[in-house]
Amino acid sequence: MNKTMLIVINVITGLFVVISSVLGYGISGMGEGSTNDFKIFIWLFIWLIGLLLQFKQKTRIIGLIISFIPVAYFLYVYIAAVLM
């Protein structure tokens, strides 16, 4: 894969996961008497692990797959919310 394309993919997915995690953290505390839930940031850490794995040539494909897991999760959540 071209290095420029890999950087673009990582920037776009990274922004999407960061924004979705922060949004999820903010929304989780909106209920009456509820507190914000830090567990939503686990998806951000999973994305970071995938990004770190992409730095080695041997683990680049596995890192790319791992970094797409949070993207797929948030896309599923957004699509499910729209279809409700």
TAJO-V622835 format. One record per run of one state. SS is the DSSP state (helix for helix, strand for strand, loop for the rest). FROM is the first residue (numbers start at 1). TO is the last residue. If there is no record, write none. Layout:
ss->(SS | SS)
from->(FROM | FROM)
to->(TO | TO)
This chain:
ss->(loop | helix | loop | helix | loop | helix | loop)
from->(1 | 3 | 29 | 38 | 54 | 60 | 83)
to->(2 | 28 | 37 | 53 | 59 | 82 | 84)
